[in-house]
Structures are given as C-alpha cells and as structure tokens.
Amino acid sequence: MIKYSVKKPFTVLVAVIVVLAIGFVCLTGMKTDLLPDMSMPYMIVVTTYPGASPEKVEESVTKPMESALGTINGVEEVTSTSAENYSMVMLEFEEDTSMDSAMVKVSSATNQIESLLPDTCGKPNIMEISMDMMATMYASVSCEGMDIYELSDFAQDTVIPYFERQGGVASVSDIGIVEKSIEVRLNQEKIDQINEKILLLTNDKLSDAKNELADAESSLAEARSEINKREQDLSSQQDTTTTELADATLALNQAVATRASYESQLTSLKASKSALEGEKKAYKKNKIESTYSSLNEMFAQLQAAAAAMQAQLGEYSPLDAAQMPADVKDAMDHPKKLSYFKSAVETLSAMPGSQLDASMAEQAKSLDKKTLKQLYEIVHVRLPQIETELANLEIEIKVAEEVLKQVETQMSTVDDAYKQAEAGKIAAAAGVGSGRAQIAAGQNSNGRGQRRTRKRQQNLPGFRNGSAQKRQYRPNADARSALRHDLRTEFQYAGRLY
C-alpha cells in the first residue's frame, strides 16, 4: 500500500479529497435530534369496571381480554394487571410488526369482545406506547425569597400555564408540588369520659324502656301462640273438607270427560265426512269425470280417423293408427304414443280442409304424462276411495250418535250431583276464607305491635337486644336535638380537643 501511494500520489490525493468531500456533505446534511423517531412494539388496553374488586375484574374482564387479544397475529407476550375498578392488558409485538395494522386488529378484537363484558364496564381504551409519551424536557423552578408553599403556587399559577401556551407542547405535568393540609387529632380519653357521663344520664330511661318492651314482647308472644293455634285448627278443617270435595269432584270429572270424549269423537267423524264431501264436490265442480271421458273419446276418434286414412292411402298415409293411444291409460303408460298423438293433431290441423275442432287441438297440445296420471288417479283411485270412506263414516256416525244418546241419558243425574258438589265447595271455601281473613287481621295486629316495639328500641340510643351497652356515643338527628344543651355543657367542661 505504501509503494502504491508513492508510485501514484495523485490518485491517492484525489481519493482523499473525494472522501473528505463526501464526509463534509453528509455532516452538513445530518439533523440533530435528541429524541429520534423510534417505533416501540407495545400496546396497552385499559378497561374500567367501577366498583369491582381485583378478583372480579380478573375473572370478568382480564381473562376474556387475554383470550381475545392473545390470538392476534404478531403478539409475542401478553401481560395483564387486574386492580380495583380497572383492568390493564399490555401486548408486546414482534420487532418488524406494523403498529398501524396492529392497532386495527386490536380495535377489531376489542369490539368483538365488548358485548361479552359486564354491562357496567366502560369501553376498552387502546393506547400505543411511543416515545412521544415520554417527557422531552425537565425543568426545575427555584426563586430566592420564596418558601416551598409560595414556590408551589408560583409554579402552578405562572410557570406551568406559560409552558402550556407554547407551540408544540402537548402537556405539562408537575412533580414535587406541595399542598397545604390540616390534620385534626381528637383526644380519645376525653371522648370516653364524655361518653361515660352521657351513658349514666340515659341508664334510667333505658331501664324503664326495657321493662315496657319486655311486657310488650310477652303480649305479642301470647298473641302469636293464639294465632298459630287457630291457624292449625282451620288448616285441619280445610284439609278434611278439601279431601271430601276432591273425591266427589274426581268422580264427576271422570263422567264429564267420558261424555266429552264421545262428543269429540262424533265431531271428528262429522268433520271428516264434511271434508270428503267437499273434496268430492270440488271434483264434480271441475268436471273431472267428464273431462276424462272426453279425452278417451278424443283418443278413440283420432285413432279411428288414423285407421281410416291408413286404409285409404295405404303406405302413403301420414298417420299410423298403431302408434296412436287408444285411451288415457294407454297414453299415460306409453309416452311415445302420447308424443306421436300430439304430432298427429298438429298434422291434421295443418291439412287443408281439416275438420278438426280448434279447441280439441289446443287441448291436445297441453296434454302431458303428469296431467294424464293425475286425472287417471282421481277418476280410478281417489273417487272410489272417497265413496268407500263416506259409506264407512255414515255407519260410524250413526253408531256414535246412538252411544252418545245413552251416555247423555246416564249423565242427566250426574249433572245434578255435580252442581250440588260445586255449591258445597263454594260454601266451604267461603268459610275457610272468612277464617283466614280473621287470622290475617290478627297477624297484622301482631306485626304492628312488633314494629312499634322495634321502633321504640331504635329510638333509644345505646339500647340493643333489650340491654344498655357501653359504647361510643354518636347522636343521631333526634338525639342531637334533645341533648344539644347537655352536650354543649359537657364540651365546655372537657375543654378544647386536639
């Protein structure tokens, strides 16, 4: 390399100049960036669940979110945090993943899982972690002659608003701001002394109330015992009456059910008869049998005409009587004959001087195997079947009517007995209802007495379960109005509390 440089100095000089020129151009074109643009493959999904414990948040929100987001293409790791009132799921993607595409996939997944979350959950918020979320500048504030409180007020009122007004500033947050607070500590010993004095003043009233409440409880217990006894007697009487009525009603219901069964059977037979008669009437109205007869005549006439033409013209006859169907059954069984028949009708109608009826020609063109089969089955199968079924139904209807007459004759006396049983049932129900109404009235009176007793217990501060207990006194609205003067005197005596 040294020998080459000595032999060709100009080449080396030009190479050095080119390298220096390229370096100068690159240096002048470089931009100084203290925070370069970096794509971080992280994304956070935060879901709020107000009033829920961490365990409930994990079970109802975090686990469904992990299942839905963990299957997204490109996700390497899923980290979740379940806290009180919210859930946070962090997704780590592969290095070469497009975060814009990942944002669309995550948004689609959260929209699908949103309907499975509890109703009180908020909409999942998706945040992409980037360098823009980090603070780009930290500034400290100090001022001579100001204490920490004045400096905090100066930073909040002057410095922070000034930075927020600057162009390009997204947000400004503070650290180390001191706020004034007042802490009040009460002297527990003095509070206990006041409670002791108040408890002594109320013991007499509580003792009298205890005696009154005991008497009321005793009266209520006697009333409850009497009500329970009467209810048991009435229940026993009702069970006996109900059993007797049930046996009688069962027998009557069985008899009525037998009659209803025969009536239903007769109605069904008549309905079947009406349906068959309607079907037969529809066939007659549409002239099915006459149509079938006319088709048979048409097939026979055209076959005869073809035979006569064949006899006159011999081998020059355009029609062959052997290939013509003789009737509907022959045309249905031999589709080729039916097709030849339709062609023959077209040939005859096209011949000059043809005497073929135009309606017959149109009817022949519309014939097919399916239509002929339906027509044949109606005439030779369904109509005879309807006649047989109608004859059988006539016999069954007459038999059912005779049986129903006998059943109705036997039921004439059963109806009277059924009416008597129902009247007895109504009378018994009225008696039971009257007895239950009296019991309910007694229970309501008993309940009112119990509510009055509980209300008196609640209005006595410090009284629980019929006994006065030593506890810290916290006067409610009623007691505060009654004991305001006594409390003021006690606080003056106790002095100032810290």
C-alpha positions in Angstrom: 0.0 0.0 0.0 2.9 2.4 0.8 4.7 1.6 -2.5 1.4 2.1 -4.4 0.9 5.5 -2.7 4.5 6.6 -3.6 4.2 5.5 -7.2 0.7 7.1 -7.7 0.5 10.1 -5.4 -2.1 12.0 -7.5 -4.5 9.0 -7.4 -4.2 8.9 -3.6 -4.7 12.7 -3.3 -7.9 12.6 -5.4 -9.3 9.7 -3.3 -8.6 11.6 -0.1 -10.3 14.7 -1.5 -13.4 12.7 -2.6 -13.7 11.1 0.9 -13.4 14.5 2.6 -16.0 16.0 0.2 -18.5 13.2 0.9 -17.9 13.4 4.6 -18.5 17.2 4.5 -21.7 16.8 2.6 -23.0 14.1 5.0 -22.0 16.2 8.0 -23.9 19.3 6.8 -27.0 17.2 5.9 -27.3 15.5 9.3 -30.0 16.7 11.7 -29.5 16.9 15.4 -32.4 15.0 17.2 -32.2 14.5 20.9 -35.2 12.2 20.7 -35.2 10.2 17.5 -38.3 8.6 16.0 -38.5 5.1 17.4 -41.3 2.6 16.9 -41.9 0.6 20.1 -43.8 -2.7 19.6 -46.0 -2.2 22.7 -49.7 -1.6 23.1 -51.9 -1.2 26.2 -55.7 -1.9 26.5 -57.3 -0.4 29.6 -60.9 -1.3 30.6 -62.7 0.3 33.5 -65.1 -1.6 35.8 -66.4 0.8 38.5 -67.0 -0.7 41.9 -65.4 -4.1 41.1 -62.8 -5.8 43.3 -59.5 -7.0 41.7 -60.7 -10.6 41.8 -63.9 -9.8 40.0 -62.0 -7.6 37.4 -59.7 -10.5 36.7 -62.5 -13.1 36.2 -64.9 -10.9 34.3 -62.7 -8.6 32.3 -59.0 -9.5 32.2 -59.3 -13.2 31.3 -61.7 -12.6 28.4 -59.4 -9.8 27.1 -56.3 -12.1 27.3 -58.1 -14.8 25.4 -59.3 -12.4 22.6 -56.0 -10.4 22.3 -53.6 -13.2 22.7 -54.6 -14.8 19.4 -53.8 -11.7 17.3 -51.1 -12.3 14.7 -47.7 -10.9 15.7 -48.3 -10.9 19.5 -45.3 -12.3 21.4 -46.2 -11.8 25.0 -49.3 -10.7 26.9 -49.0 -9.1 30.4 -52.1 -8.2 32.4 -52.8 -6.2 35.6 -56.1 -6.5 37.5 -56.7 -3.8 40.1 -59.7 -2.3 41.8 -62.0 -0.6 39.2 -59.9 -1.3 36.1 -58.0 -3.9 34.1 -54.9 -3.3 32.0 -53.5 -5.7 29.4 -50.1 -5.0 27.7 -49.3 -6.6 24.4 -45.7 -7.0 23.1 -45.4 -7.5 19.3 -42.6 -8.7 17.1 -40.0 -6.1 16.1 -41.0 -5.8 12.4 -44.8 -5.6 13.1 -46.6 -2.6 11.6 -48.2 -0.9 14.6 -50.9 0.8 12.5 -52.0 -2.7 11.3 -51.8 -4.0 14.8 -53.9 -1.1 16.1 -56.7 -2.1 13.6 -56.5 -5.7 14.7 -56.6 -4.9 18.4 -59.5 -2.5 17.9 -61.5 -5.2 16.0 -60.8 -7.7 18.7 -62.0 -5.4 21.5 -65.1 -4.5 19.6 -66.0 -8.3 19.3 -65.3 -9.0 23.0 -67.1 -5.8 24.2 -70.5 -7.5 24.2 -69.3 -10.3 26.5 -68.1 -7.9 29.2 -70.4 -6.8 32.2 -72.9 -4.1 31.4 -71.2 -1.6 33.8 -67.8 -1.9 32.1 -66.5 1.1 30.2 -65.4 1.0 26.6 -61.9 -0.5 26.3 -59.3 2.2 25.6 -56.3 1.3 23.3 -53.0 3.2 23.8 -49.9 2.7 21.6 -46.7 3.2 23.6 -44.3 5.6 21.7 -41.5 8.0 22.5 -44.0 10.9 22.3 -45.5 9.7 25.6 -42.1 10.4 27.4 -41.2 13.8 28.6 -38.8 15.6 26.3 -37.6 18.2 28.8 -37.4 18.5 32.6 -37.2 22.0 34.1 -36.7 22.9 37.8 -38.1 26.0 39.4 -36.4 28.0 42.2 -36.8 31.5 43.4 -34.9 33.4 46.2 -37.1 34.7 49.0 -39.9 32.2 48.5 -40.7 29.3 50.7 -41.9 25.9 49.4 -45.6 26.9 49.5 -45.1 30.2 47.7 -42.9 28.4 45.1 -45.5 25.8 44.5 -48.2 28.4 44.0 -45.8 30.3 41.6 -45.2 27.2 39.6 -48.9 26.3 39.3 -50.1 29.8 38.6 -47.4 31.2 36.4 -44.8 28.7 35.1 -47.0 25.8 34.1 -49.6 28.0 32.2 -46.7 29.7 30.4 -45.3 26.4 29.1 -48.7 25.1 28.1 -49.2 28.2 25.8 -46.0 27.4 23.9 -46.4 25.9 20.4 -45.7 22.2 20.0 -46.2 21.5 23.8 -48.7 18.6 24.2 -48.9 18.5 28.0 -47.1 19.8 31.1 -47.1 17.9 34.4 -45.6 18.8 37.8 -43.6 16.9 40.3 -42.9 18.0 43.9 -45.7 20.5 44.3 -46.6 20.9 48.0 -50.2 21.4 49.0 -51.3 22.7 52.4 -53.4 20.3 54.6 -54.8 20.4 58.1 -54.7 17.3 60.3 -57.1 17.2 63.3 -56.5 14.7 66.1 -59.1 14.0 68.8 -58.3 13.1 72.3 -59.8 9.7 72.8 -59.6 9.7 76.6 -61.7 12.9 76.8 -64.2 11.5 74.3 -64.5 8.3 76.5 -65.1 10.5 79.6 -68.0 12.3 77.8 -69.5 9.0 76.7 -69.4 7.7 80.3 -71.3 10.7 81.5 -73.9 10.6 78.8 -74.4 6.8 79.4 -75.1 7.4 83.1 -77.7 10.0 82.2 -79.6 7.6 79.9 -79.4 4.5 82.1 -82.6 5.3 83.9 -84.6 5.9 80.8 -83.2 2.7 79.2 -84.2 0.7 82.3 -87.8 1.9 82.1 -87.9 1.2 78.4 -86.6 -2.3 78.9 -89.4 -3.1 81.3 -92.0 -1.8 78.9 -90.5 -3.7 76.0 -90.5 -6.9 78.0 -94.2 -6.6 78.7 -94.9 -5.8 75.0 -92.9 -8.9 73.9 -94.8 -11.1 76.3 -98.2 -9.9 75.0 -97.0 -10.4 71.4 -95.8 -13.9 72.2 -99.3 -14.8 73.6 -101.0 -13.3 70.6 -98.7 -15.3 68.2 -99.4 -18.5 70.1 -103.2 -18.0 69.8 -103.0 -17.1 66.1 -100.9 -20.3 65.4 -103.4 -22.5 67.2 -106.3 -21.1 65.3 -104.5 -21.4 62.0 -103.7 -25.1 62.7 -107.4 -25.8 63.6 -108.6 -24.1 60.4 -105.9 -25.8 58.3 -107.0 -29.2 59.6 -110.7 -28.5 58.9 -109.9 -27.3 55.4 -107.8 -30.4 54.6 -110.8 -32.6 55.6 -113.3 -30.6 53.5 -110.9 -30.5 50.6 -110.4 -34.3 50.6 -114.1 -34.9 50.6 -114.7 -32.4 47.8 -111.7 -33.8 45.8 -113.2 -37.3 45.8 -116.6 -36.2 44.7 -115.2 -33.8 42.0 -112.9 -36.6 40.7 -115.8 -38.9 40.1 -117.9 -36.2 38.4 -114.9 -35.1 36.3 -114.4 -38.6 35.0 -118.0 -38.9 34.0 -117.9 -35.5 32.2 -114.7 -36.5 30.5 -116.3 -39.6 29.1 -119.2 -37.6 27.6 -116.8 -35.0 26.2 -114.7 -37.9 24.6 -117.8 -39.2 22.8 -118.8 -35.8 21.7 -115.3 -35.1 20.4 -115.3 -38.4 18.5 -118.6 -37.6 16.9 -117.5 -34.1 15.9 -114.3 -35.6 14.4 -116.3 -38.1 12.3 -118.6 -35.3 11.1 -115.6 -33.1 10.2 -114.0 -36.0 8.2 -117.3 -36.5 6.4 -117.6 -32.8 5.5 -114.0 -32.8 4.2 -114.6 -35.8 2.0 -117.9 -34.4 0.7 -116.1 -31.1 0.0 -113.4 -32.8 -2.0 -115.9 -34.8 -4.0 -117.9 -31.7 -4.7 -114.7 -29.9 -5.9 -114.0 -32.8 -8.3 -117.5 -32.6 -9.7 -117.4 -28.8 -9.9 -114.3 -29.0 -12.0 -115.9 -31.8 -14.2 -113.0 -34.2 -13.7 -115.1 -37.3 -14.8 -116.5 -35.6 -18.0 -113.0 -34.4 -18.9 -111.7 -37.9 -18.5 -114.5 -39.2 -20.7 -114.0 -36.6 -23.4 -110.2 -37.4 -23.5 -111.0 -41.1 -24.0 -113.4 -40.2 -26.8 -110.8 -37.9 -28.4 -108.2 -40.6 -28.3 -110.6 -43.2 -29.8 -111.9 -40.8 -32.6 -108.4 -39.8 -33.7 -107.2 -43.5 -33.7 -110.3 -44.4 -35.8 -109.6 -41.5 -38.1 -105.9 -42.5 -38.5 -107.0 -46.1 -39.2 -109.5 -44.9 -41.9 -106.8 -42.7 -43.5 -104.3 -45.5 -43.4 -106.8 -47.8 -45.1 -107.5 -45.4 -47.9 -103.9 -44.1 -48.6 -102.0 -47.3 -47.7 -98.3 -46.7 -47.2 -98.8 -43.1 -48.3 -100.8 -42.3 -45.2 -99.2 -39.6 -42.9 -100.6 -41.3 -39.8 -100.1 -44.7 -38.3 -103.1 -46.0 -36.2 -100.9 -48.5 -34.3 -98.8 -45.7 -32.8 -101.9 -43.7 -31.6 -103.0 -44.2 -27.9 -106.4 -45.9 -27.5 -107.3 -44.1 -24.2 -105.9 -42.1 -21.3 -104.3 -45.2 -19.6 -102.6 -46.1 -22.9 -101.2 -42.6 -23.4 -100.0 -42.4 -19.7 -98.2 -45.8 -20.0 -96.7 -45.1 -23.4 -95.2 -41.5 -23.6 -94.1 -42.2 -27.2 -97.7 -42.7 -28.3 -98.7 -39.5 -26.5 -95.9 -37.6 -28.3 -97.0 -39.2 -31.6 -100.6 -38.2 -30.9 -99.7 -34.6 -30.3 -97.7 -34.5 -33.6 -100.7 -36.2 -35.4 -103.0 -33.5 -34.1 -100.7 -30.8 -35.4 -100.5 -32.6 -38.8 -104.3 -32.9 -39.1 -104.9 -29.3 -38.1 -102.4 -28.1 -40.7 -104.0 -30.1 -43.6 -106.2 -28.1 -45.9 -109.9 -28.6 -45.4 -109.3 -30.1 -42.0 -112.5 -30.5 -39.9 -110.6 -30.9 -36.6 -112.0 -28.8 -33.8 -109.7 -25.9 -32.8 -110.4 -26.5 -29.1 -109.6 -30.1 -29.4 -106.2 -29.2 -31.0 -105.4 -26.8 -28.2 -106.4 -29.4 -25.6 -104.2 -32.0 -27.2 -101.1 -29.6 -27.2 -101.5 -29.1 -23.4 -101.5 -32.8 -22.5 -98.5 -34.4 -20.8 -97.8 -37.6 -18.8 -98.1 -35.8 -15.4 -101.5 -34.3 -16.1 -102.9 -37.6 -17.5 -101.6 -39.5 -14.5 -103.3 -37.1 -12.0 -106.5 -37.3 -14.0 -106.4 -41.1 -14.0 -105.7 -41.4 -10.3 -108.5 -39.1 -9.4 -111.1 -41.0 -11.5 -110.0 -44.6 -10.9 -108.4 -44.3 -7.4 -109.5 -41.2 -5.4 -113.2 -41.0 -6.2 -113.9 -44.7 -5.5 -111.8 -44.3 -2.2 -114.0 -41.3 -1.2 -117.2 -43.2 -1.9 -116.0 -46.1 0.3 -114.8 -43.8 3.2 -118.1 -41.8 3.1 -120.1 -45.1 3.4 -117.9 -46.2 6.4 -118.3 -42.7 8.0 -122.1 -42.9 7.8 -122.1 -46.1 9.7 -119.6 -44.8 12.3 -121.6 -41.6 12.8 -124.8 -43.4 13.4 -123.2 -45.7 15.9 -121.5 -42.8 17.8 -124.8 -40.9 17.9 -126.6 -43.8 19.5 -123.8 -44.3 22.1 -123.9 -40.5 22.9 -127.6 -40.6 23.5 -127.1 -43.4 26.0 -124.3 -41.5 27.7 -126.4 -38.3 27.9 -129.2 -40.3 29.5 -126.9 -41.6 32.2 -125.4 -38.1 32.7 -128.7 -36.4 33.5 -128.5 -37.4 37.1 -124.7 -36.8 37.3 -125.1 -33.1 36.3 -127.4 -32.5 39.3 -124.9 -34.2 41.7 -122.1 -32.1 40.2 -123.9 -28.9 40.8 -124.6 -29.9 44.4 -120.9 -30.7 44.9 -119.8 -27.3 43.5 -122.2 -25.5 45.7 -120.8 -27.3 48.7 -117.3 -26.5 47.6 -118.1 -22.8 47.3 -119.7 -22.7 50.8 -116.6 -24.5 52.3 -114.3 -22.1 50.5 -116.2 -19.1 51.8 -115.9 -20.5 55.4 -112.2 -21.1 55.0 -111.7 -17.6 53.5 -113.5 -16.0 56.4 -111.3 -17.8 58.9 -108.1 -16.9 57.1 -109.2 -13.3 57.0 -109.6 -13.3 60.8 -106.2 -14.9 61.1 -104.7 -12.3 58.8 -106.2 -9.5 60.8 -104.7 -10.9 64.0 -101.3 -11.3 62.3 -101.4 -7.7 61.0 -102.2 -6.5 64.6 -99.3 -8.6 65.9 -97.0 -7.2 63.2 -97.9 -3.7 64.0 -97.1 -4.4 67.6 -93.7 -5.8 66.7 -92.9 -2.8 64.5 -93.8 -0.4 67.3 -91.6 -2.4 69.7 -88.6 -2.3 67.2 -89.2 1.4 66.6 -89.0 2.2 70.3 -85.8 0.1 70.5 -84.2 2.1 67.6 -85.2 5.4 69.2 -83.3 4.6 72.4 -79.6 5.3 71.8 -77.3 2.7 73.2 -80.1 0.1 73.6 -79.5 -3.2 71.8 -81.3 -6.6 72.4 -83.1 -5.1 75.5 -79.9 -4.1 77.4 -77.9 -0.9 77.6 -74.3 -1.4 76.4 -71.3 0.8 76.9 -70.3 2.3 73.5 -69.1 5.5 71.9 -72.0 7.9 71.7 -72.8 9.3 68.3 -76.1 11.2 68.5 -78.5 10.8 65.5 -80.7 13.6 64.3 -83.4 13.1 67.0 -81.0 12.7 69.9 -78.9 15.7 68.8 -81.9 17.9 69.1 -82.9 16.6 72.5 -79.3 16.6 74.1 -77.8 19.6 72.4 -77.8 21.6 75.6 -76.2 18.7 77.6 -73.5 18.2 75.0 -72.6 21.8 74.9 -72.2 21.8 78.7 -70.0 18.6 78.5 -67.7 20.0 75.8 -67.3 23.2 77.8 -66.3 21.1 80.7 -63.9 18.9 78.7 -62.1 21.8 77.1 -60.7 22.1 73.7 -60.0 18.8 71.8 -56.9 18.4 69.6 
